[in-house]
Amino acid sequence: MDFSWSMVVNFVTLYGVKVLASFLIFFIGKRVAALLTAIVVKGMRTSKIDETITSFFSNVIYFGLLVVIILAALSNLGINTTSFLAVLGTAGLAIGLALQGTLSNVGAGILLVFFRPFKIGHSVQVAGENGTVEELNLFSVVLKTADNRQIIIPNSAVIGKNIINFSAKPTSRIDLLFNIGYEDDLRLAKETLQAIVDAEEKILTDPAPFVAVSELAPTSVKLVVRLWVKNEDAASVTFAITEKVKLSFDEKRITIPHPPLVEKPLA
């Protein structure tokens, strides 16, 4: 009985303390890694380093520190980390083949940071999805849509598709189309549209906005209002102009033709 208890005591003394110490190394180290990463991020933001680069490298730093902490915890348990790394390296090929998609996302993320086709806060279309870039991490790009949805796109899918950056330039062109009837006064309609455009302060004067006939359709005359605005004003200007045109056309009795209804014959 004494012999058994002494074995238990020796085992707990030898391994229990090491296991506890390794857990402490991991959990405390993880907190320290998060703190150091936060300090680095704060320094990068203070230095006004691009937010995209800051976001990406904060992930790299944190996961790099986490690997070091895990190795330290294993070493404290008496595991030969050199041999462990050798075994891990041997298994790396198999793991790499199994995680080709994940590794390609990391490689694509590095390319996105290096070539910087967009930044955090830019309005973009990537992989067929529209939204504002919220985050670029090791594995994915995170977009926020206009209706407040979150879209997570793997980096490899972003690199492999066309990227449209709506924020790359400070201004945008808007083409607003309006229809009038053939019996309506074309000059009056154009003057009305031009007056509405000239009264809108958010519309840029260079290039100057203009109104023109874009098409003589079968049932209507199509007019285009072409104007330039700052990116952040695009939506509000579109809504304002559209409403003012409807009210002005009603006031001046300028019609907006509806498409003809085609009735299907009864079977």
N, C-alpha and C positions, 0 to 999 in steps of 0.2 A: 504493500500500500504506500509506504514511504517512498519506495522507488518510483512508483507510478506518478505520485504527486510531484516529485522532484523533476521528472521528465516533462510534465506539463508546465511547471514553473520555468524550466530551462527553455522550453519551446516558446512560451509566451515572451520570455525575456529576450530571446534571440531574434524571433521573427515578429512578434506582436508590436514591439517598439518600432521596428523598421517599417512595418506596414503602416502603422499610424503616422510615422514621420513622412513616408512617401505620400500618403493622402494629404497631409498638411502641405507638403511641397507643391503638390498639384493644385489644391484649392487656393492656397495663398498665392502661388505663382500665377494662377489664372487671373486673380484679382489685380496683381501687380502688372501683368501683361495688358489688361484692359486700361489700367491707369496710365501706363507708359504710352500706350497707343493714343489715349485721349490727349496727353501732353504734346505728343508729336503732331497730332491733328490740329490742336490749338496753335502751335507754333507755325504750321504751314498756312493756316488761315490768317494768322497775324501777318505773315510775310506775303499775303495776297497771292498765294499759289492757287492755280486753278482748282476749283472744287471737284472736278472730275478726277484729276490726278490725286488730290487729297483723299477722296473716297476710296479709290482703287488701292493706293499704297497703305492706307490704314488697315485694309484687309490683309495685305501681304505681311505687314509688320506684326499684326496680331497673331496670325496663324504661324508665322516663323517663330515667334516667342513661345507659342504653345508647344511646338515641336521640341524646343530646347527644354522646356519645363517637363514634358513627358519623359524625355531621355534622362533628365536629372532624377526624377522619381524612380525610374527603373534602375538606374545606377545605384541609388540608395538601397534598393532591395537586394543588391549583390549581383544583378544581372549584368553580364559583360556587354556594354552598349556597343562596343566595336563589333563583336560577333553578331549582335542584334541588328546593327546597321547592314552588315554583310548579308545576313539572311533576308533582311528587308529589301536590300538591293537585288538579290536573286529573285525574290518574289515580285519585284517591281515590274518586271516584264509582263508577267501574267496579270498583275493588277492593272497595268497600263492597257493591256489588250481588253480587259474587262471594262475599263473605264475610259474607252477612247473618246466617247462623247463628252465626258466631264473634262478630260485633259484638253480636248480641242476647244472647249469653252474658255479655259484658262489662257491658252495661247491666243485665242481671238480677243480676249479681254486685254491682253498686253498690247496687241495691235491697235485696238480701239484707243487705248491711252496714248500710245506712241503717235498715231496719225491724227487723233482728236477730230473726227468728223462732226462731233457735237460735244456740248458741255452740259453739266448739271443746270437745269432750268430752261434749256432750249426746247422749243416746240418742234417735234420731228415726226416723220413717218418712217418706221423701220419694220421690216418683215410684214408689211401690209397693215401695221397698227399705227394709229395716230395718238399722240399724247405728249406730255411734258416730261422730260428726263428727270427722275427723282434720285436715281442711284445707278452707279456703274461699279459692280463688284467683280470678284474673281470669276464668277460663273454666269452672271446675267446682267441685263439692263432692265431697270424697273421704270415703267412709265405710269403716269397718272393721266387718265383720260378727262375729257371735258365734263363728263357726268360723274366724276369722282370715283371711277373704278381704277384698280391697280392691275397692270399687265406686266408679267415677268417674262422676258424673252431671253432665251439662251444666247450667249455671246456669239456662238458659232452661227446661229441663224441670222444675227445682225450683220456679221461680216459677209455672209454668203448672199445677201440681198441688196437691192438698191436702197440708199439712205437719202431721204429728202429732209433737209434742215430748213425749216421755215424761219428760224431765228438767225441764220447765218448773216443776213443783211438786215439793217435796221428798219427798212420800209418794205411794204408789200403793195402790189397792184391788185385792184378790185375791179371786176367787170360786172356791172349790174344790168340785167336785161329786162326791158319792159315792152309790152305789146300795146299797140293802139289799132283802132279800126281803120280801114281804108277810107271811110267817110269822114274821119276826124281831121282836124287842121294840123298838118305835120309841123309847120313852123311854130305854131302855138305850143305843141307838145314839146318840141326841142327847147324853146325858150323857157318853158316851165321847168323842165329838168335842169337846164343850165342855171337858172335862178336858185333852185334848191341846192345845187352843188356849190355855187358861189357863196351861199349863206352859211355853209357848214365850216366852222373854224378848224376842225380837225383834219380837213382835207388839205394835203400839201399843194403848194402852187408851182412847184418845180419837181417833176414834170407837171405841166398844167393839165387839169382835168378837161375832158371834152365829151360832147354828146354827138352820136352819129347813127345813121341808119345802118344796121348790120345785115338785115335780110328782108326781102319782100316775100313773106310766107303766103301760103294759099288763103289763109283767113285773117291775116293781120300783118301790120308793118312792125318789124322788130327794131327797137332802139337799144343801143348800148351806151351806158354811162361808164366811162373809163376814168378811174381816179387812183391816186396814190396816197397811202396813209402810213403812219407809224404802225409797226406790228401790233402793239398793244391796243391800238384804236380800231383795228379792222372790224371786229364784231359789232362794237357800238355804232360805228359809222354806217355799217350795212343795215342794221335795224332802223336807225334814225332816218336814213334816206328812203328806205322802202316805205315806211309809214307816211312820210311827208309827201311822197309821190302819189300814194293812194288818196290822201286827203285833197291834194291839189288837183288831181285829175277829176275827182268827184265835184269839186267846186267849179271847175271850168268845163264840166260836162264832156271830158275826154274819156272815151270808153276803153275798157280793157277787155278785149274779146275772150270768150271762153272757147276751148276746143269743142268742135261740133260733136254732139252725142250720136253714136251709131247704134241704132236699135237692131238687136238680133231677131231674125224671124222666128216665130213660134214653130216648134217641131211638129 
